[in-house]
Amino acid sequence: MRHTPLHDLHERLGAKMVEFGGWHMPVQYGPILDEARCVRERVGLFDLSHMGRLRFTGADRVTALDRIVTSFVGRIPTNAIRYGLLCQEDGNPLDDVLVYKGEEDVFMVVNAANHDRDLAWLREQCAGMEVTIEDQTDELAMLALQGQGSQATLQACVEGLDLSTVGYYKSGFGTLCGLPGVRVSRTGYTGEDGFELYFPSGEAERVWEELTRAGADHGLQPIGLGARDTLRLEAGMPLYGHEIDEEHNPIEAGLAFGVSFHEDKGDWIGRSALEAIKAAPTRKLVGLVTEGKRAPRQGYPVVHGDEVVGQVCSGAVSPTLNKNIGTAYVPVALAEAGTIVEMDLRGKRQACTVTDLPFYSRTR
């Protein structure tokens, strides 16, 4: 398994470590539900250095990516960020990504488990074009601060960049803990306000410790992947391998905002298939809420009457809503909020109510 630059620090903090996407990562430092509440109410610090980080340069970088990524890269403003997907010809994704548009480059964040496949596939698609793809995953550490106290915590450690001027899905550069030229973005995967930081890996422990000190008065705690998964589920955000994969397309997953059919974008991989699905979808990703004792879990069959109509993609106990929640694909005819379905737990059924996503949305 691969280790992030903060691996030893996580172990010193007493984190429970697990394999995730080929990396040895902290799943929790304390109770997962307490960590999730910390992010909702205060501020949490995440190690995201397992995520893939790719930099595209060269005269054809934008043209090439507009043939590959579902979002319209050519129309992304400088220092803005867009969500997109890397789709196959059938419209099903190899991965979902974040695309950062710079003046002289394009920066992309990909999922850890898909990094090697994504990189090989991107290089294959860019062959013969004036594009250089630099893998910066080992070179750069990636941290995230999420929660109401994230701006105040981070601003105490950043010079040369007023974080109040960095809007949602925007980025900028500043001096972080004395390190110049650090990329700072404002996206997040929890439904809360927050920032991502990209800086030299060798400085990871020092930056983590300085952020921890700066966030002490704001109630900052380290947060593991378990709470991160619960938080993103509450916020209705997909996880590759759960809500989307090579069998589930972005249109039926409710991710049409990340797919551009603009005529100026031209043709791109998967466009024809996704246009056909958009015109006549057969299923829809929905939320499930259940009052029963068992939380939905990935793989549980979803039943309506005597028919299996889908299966659970993700599920958890929601500390924010104090309910058991999950996601599932169901036929369009059963996707209306309020519809009652059941999940099958080894022959025992538990009623679930279909609900719109997201389950939780913060007041902006």
C-alpha positions in Angstrom: 0.0 0.0 0.0 1.1 3.6 -0.6 1.5 6.1 2.2 0.8 9.8 2.2 3.4 12.2 3.6 1.3 12.3 6.8 1.1 8.6 7.3 3.3 8.5 10.4 1.6 11.6 11.9 -1.8 9.8 11.6 -0.5 6.8 13.5 0.9 9.1 16.2 -2.5 10.6 16.5 -4.0 7.2 17.1 -6.0 7.0 13.9 -7.5 3.7 12.8 -5.8 3.0 9.5 -7.4 1.1 6.6 -6.7 0.4 2.9 -8.5 2.8 0.6 -7.8 3.0 -3.1 -4.4 1.4 -2.7 -3.4 3.8 0.1 -3.1 3.3 3.9 -5.4 6.0 5.2 -7.0 7.1 8.5 -10.7 6.1 8.6 -11.2 7.7 12.0 -9.4 9.2 14.9 -12.4 9.0 17.2 -16.1 8.2 16.8 -17.1 8.8 13.2 -20.4 10.5 14.1 -18.6 12.9 16.4 -16.1 13.7 13.6 -19.0 14.4 11.2 -20.6 16.7 13.8 -17.3 18.5 14.2 -17.3 19.5 10.5 -20.9 20.5 10.5 -20.5 22.7 13.7 -16.9 23.7 13.8 -14.0 22.8 11.4 -12.2 19.6 10.4 -8.8 19.0 8.8 -8.5 16.2 6.2 -5.5 14.5 4.6 -6.4 14.1 0.9 -2.9 13.4 -0.4 -4.1 10.0 -1.8 -6.1 11.8 -4.5 -4.4 12.1 -7.9 -3.1 15.4 -9.0 -2.3 16.0 -12.7 -1.0 19.1 -14.5 -1.6 19.7 -18.3 0.5 22.0 -20.3 1.1 22.6 -24.0 -0.7 24.5 -26.7 -3.4 21.8 -27.2 -4.2 21.3 -23.5 -7.7 22.9 -23.6 -8.6 21.5 -27.0 -7.5 18.0 -26.0 -9.4 18.1 -22.7 -12.6 19.3 -24.3 -12.6 16.0 -26.3 -12.2 14.0 -23.1 -13.9 15.8 -20.2 -17.7 16.3 -20.1 -17.4 19.9 -18.8 -16.6 22.7 -21.2 -13.0 23.4 -20.4 -12.6 26.1 -23.0 -15.3 28.2 -21.3 -13.9 27.8 -17.7 -12.7 31.3 -16.5 -9.1 31.6 -15.4 -8.8 30.4 -11.7 -12.2 28.8 -11.8 -13.0 25.1 -11.2 -15.5 22.8 -12.8 -16.8 19.3 -11.9 -16.6 16.9 -14.9 -16.3 13.2 -15.8 -14.1 11.1 -18.0 -16.6 9.0 -19.9 -16.3 6.1 -22.3 -18.2 6.0 -25.6 -21.2 4.4 -23.9 -21.5 7.4 -21.6 -20.5 5.6 -18.4 -17.6 7.2 -16.5 -14.1 6.0 -15.8 -13.9 8.6 -13.1 -15.2 12.0 -12.0 -12.8 14.9 -11.7 -12.3 18.5 -10.8 -10.8 20.7 -13.5 -8.8 23.9 -12.5 -8.3 26.4 -15.3 -5.1 28.4 -15.1 -3.5 31.0 -17.4 -0.8 28.6 -18.5 -2.0 25.2 -17.5 -5.0 23.0 -16.5 -4.8 21.1 -13.2 -7.0 18.1 -12.5 -7.8 16.1 -9.4 -8.8 12.5 -9.8 -9.9 9.7 -7.5 -7.1 7.7 -5.8 -8.3 4.3 -6.9 -8.5 5.4 -10.5 -5.3 7.3 -10.7 -3.2 4.9 -12.7 -6.0 4.0 -15.1 -6.9 7.7 -15.6 -3.4 8.7 -16.3 -2.8 6.0 -18.8 -6.1 6.7 -20.5 -5.6 10.4 -20.6 -2.1 10.0 -22.1 -3.5 7.7 -24.7 -6.3 10.2 -25.7 -3.7 13.0 -25.9 -1.3 11.1 -28.0 -0.2 13.1 -31.1 -1.3 16.4 -29.6 0.9 19.1 -28.1 0.0 18.2 -24.5 2.3 17.3 -21.6 0.7 15.5 -18.6 2.7 15.8 -15.4 1.8 13.6 -12.5 2.2 15.7 -9.3 0.6 13.2 -6.9 3.9 12.4 -5.1 5.3 16.0 -5.4 2.3 17.8 -3.8 0.5 17.1 -0.6 -3.2 17.9 -0.5 -5.1 18.9 2.6 -8.6 20.2 3.1 -10.2 22.3 5.8 -14.0 22.0 6.0 -16.6 23.7 8.2 -17.7 27.1 9.5 -14.3 27.9 11.0 -12.3 27.0 8.0 -11.8 30.5 6.6 -10.7 32.0 9.9 -8.4 29.0 10.6 -6.7 29.2 7.2 -6.5 32.9 6.9 -4.3 32.9 10.0 -1.8 30.8 8.1 -2.0 32.5 4.6 -0.4 35.7 3.4 -0.9 37.5 0.1 -4.4 36.1 -0.5 -7.6 37.4 1.0 -9.7 34.2 1.3 -12.9 36.2 1.3 -12.2 37.0 -2.4 -11.9 33.3 -3.3 -15.5 32.3 -4.3 -17.1 28.9 -4.4 -15.4 26.7 -7.0 -12.6 29.3 -7.5 -8.9 29.2 -6.6 -6.0 31.5 -6.0 -2.4 31.4 -4.9 -0.8 32.7 -1.7 1.9 32.1 0.9 0.9 29.2 3.2 2.9 28.9 6.4 5.8 30.6 4.7 5.5 28.6 1.5 5.0 30.8 -1.6 2.9 30.0 -4.6 0.5 27.6 -2.8 -2.7 26.8 -4.7 -5.8 27.4 -2.5 -9.2 26.4 -3.8 -12.7 26.5 -2.3 -14.8 23.5 -3.3 -15.3 20.8 -0.7 -16.8 17.3 -0.5 -18.8 17.7 2.7 -21.6 20.2 2.0 -19.8 22.8 4.2 -17.7 25.8 3.3 -14.0 24.9 3.0 -10.7 25.0 1.2 -8.1 22.6 -0.4 -4.4 23.3 -0.2 -1.7 22.0 -2.6 2.0 22.4 -1.5 5.3 20.5 -1.4 4.9 17.0 0.2 8.0 17.5 2.4 6.3 20.3 4.2 3.1 18.3 5.0 3.7 17.6 8.7 4.7 21.2 9.5 1.7 22.7 7.7 -0.7 20.2 9.3 0.6 21.2 12.8 0.5 24.9 12.1 -3.1 24.6 10.8 -4.0 22.5 13.9 -2.7 25.3 16.2 -4.4 28.0 14.2 -7.7 26.1 14.4 -7.6 25.3 18.1 -9.8 28.2 19.1 -12.3 27.2 16.4 -12.6 23.6 17.6 -10.6 22.0 14.8 -10.1 18.2 14.8 -8.5 15.8 12.4 -11.2 14.0 10.4 -11.0 10.5 8.8 -12.5 9.0 5.7 -15.4 7.5 7.6 -16.9 10.9 8.5 -16.0 12.2 5.1 -18.1 9.5 3.5 -21.0 10.3 5.8 -20.8 14.0 5.2 -20.7 13.7 1.4 -23.6 11.3 1.5 -25.7 13.8 3.5 -24.8 16.5 1.0 -25.8 14.2 -1.9 -22.4 14.1 -3.5 -21.4 11.0 -5.5 -18.6 8.6 -4.7 -17.0 6.7 -7.6 -17.6 3.0 -7.1 -20.9 3.8 -5.4 -23.2 6.2 -7.1 -21.2 6.3 -10.4 -19.1 3.7 -12.1 -18.8 2.0 -15.5 -22.4 0.9 -15.3 -24.0 4.1 -14.1 -24.0 7.3 -16.2 -23.9 10.9 -15.0 -27.3 11.9 -16.4 -29.3 9.4 -14.4 -27.0 10.1 -11.4 -28.2 13.7 -11.4 -24.9 15.1 -12.5 -26.0 16.8 -15.7 -24.6 20.1 -14.3 -21.1 18.6 -15.1 -22.0 17.6 -18.6 -21.9 20.2 -21.4 -23.8 19.6 -24.7 -22.9 23.2 -25.9 -22.4 23.1 -29.7 -19.2 25.1 -29.4 -17.6 22.3 -27.4 -17.8 20.0 -30.4 -17.8 16.2 -30.1 -16.4 14.5 -27.1 -16.1 10.9 -25.9 -19.6 9.7 -24.8 -21.5 12.7 -26.0 -23.9 10.8 -28.4 -24.7 8.2 -25.7 -25.4 10.8 -23.1 -27.6 12.8 -25.4 -29.7 9.7 -26.0 -29.9 9.0 -22.3 -30.8 12.6 -21.5 -33.7 12.3 -24.0 -35.1 9.1 -22.4 -33.7 8.2 -19.0 -34.9 4.9 -17.6 -33.8 5.2 -14.0 -32.8 7.9 -11.5 -30.6 8.2 -8.4 -32.7 9.0 -5.4 -32.3 9.4 -1.7 -33.8 6.8 0.8 -34.8 7.6 4.3 -35.8 4.8 6.7 -37.1 4.8 10.2 -36.1 1.2 10.7 -33.2 0.0 12.9 -30.9 -0.8 10.0 -29.2 1.8 7.9 -29.1 1.2 4.1 -25.8 -0.4 2.9 -24.2 -0.7 -0.5 -25.6 -3.8 -2.3 -28.9 -4.2 -0.4 -31.6 -5.0 -3.0 -34.4 -2.3 -3.3 -37.8 -3.9 -3.7 -41.2 -2.7 -4.8 -44.0 -5.2 -4.4 -42.6 -8.5 -5.6 -40.0 -7.0 -7.9 -36.3 -6.0 -7.2 -36.1 -2.6 -8.8 -32.6 -1.5 -7.8 -29.9 -1.7 -5.1 -28.5 0.6 -2.5 -25.4 2.6 -3.6 -24.4 4.1 -0.3 -25.9 4.3 3.2 -25.1 5.6 6.7 -26.5 6.8 9.9 -26.9 10.6 9.5 -25.7 12.5 12.6 -27.1 15.7 11.1 -30.6 14.4 10.4 -30.7 11.7 13.1 -32.0 9.3 10.5 -30.8 6.3 8.4 -30.1 7.5 4.9 -29.0 6.0 1.6 -29.0 6.3 -2.2 -30.3 4.0 -4.8 -31.2 3.9 -8.5 -34.9 3.2 -9.1 -37.0 3.3 -12.2 -38.2 6.8 -13.2 -41.8 5.8 -12.3 -40.7 5.2 -8.7 -38.5 8.2 -8.3 -41.0 10.7 -7.0 -40.4 11.9 -3.5 -42.7 10.2 -1.0 -42.8 6.8 -2.8 -42.4 3.9 -0.5 -40.0 1.1 -1.4 -38.3 -1.5 0.7 -34.8 -2.7 1.1 -34.2 -6.4 1.5 -31.9 -7.5 4.4 -31.3 -11.2 3.8 -35.0 -11.9 3.3 -36.3 -9.3 5.8 -37.7 -6.1 4.4 -37.5 -2.6 5.8 -39.6 0.2 4.4 -37.8 3.2 2.9 -39.2 6.5 1.7 -37.8 8.0 -1.6 -36.6 11.5 -1.1 -34.9 14.2 -3.3 -31.2 14.7 -3.0 -29.4 16.3 -1.2 -30.4 15.3 2.3 -28.6 18.3 3.7 -27.8 21.7 2.3 -26.1 24.4 4.4 -27.3 28.0 4.5 -25.0 30.0 2.3 
